[in-house]
Amino acid sequence: MATSKKKTPGPRYKRPLLAFAFFQECTKSGKGFDLQELALRTGWKERTVKTYISKKFETYLEKSNEGKYRVKRDFVNVTQPDYLAKFTQTDRLRKVFVPD
């Protein structure tokens, strides 16, 4: 009889998962944040956060008039596996090697 085990994300997902939890928290509270706050919460450098905001999180975030970021309300519908898919090598390769 086969048993079904849920895969636990590996250590390379530690920081992305910290960001996921932070985004969930911001969605519930409705509070905005800046690059520095996300960097502090995740351990990423600010330039990494800036890159991820433009390349990985663009569908989840919006920038306010005050220069802060807000998590869009529909983030509550984002599953952890869908979110983590943005951090897989397969996703990066798919963008590079799109067949004609």
Helices and strands as residue ranges (DSSP letters): G 11-13, H 14-29, H 35-42, H 46-55, E 61-63, E 69-71, G 73-77, H 80-84, G 85-87, H 89-96
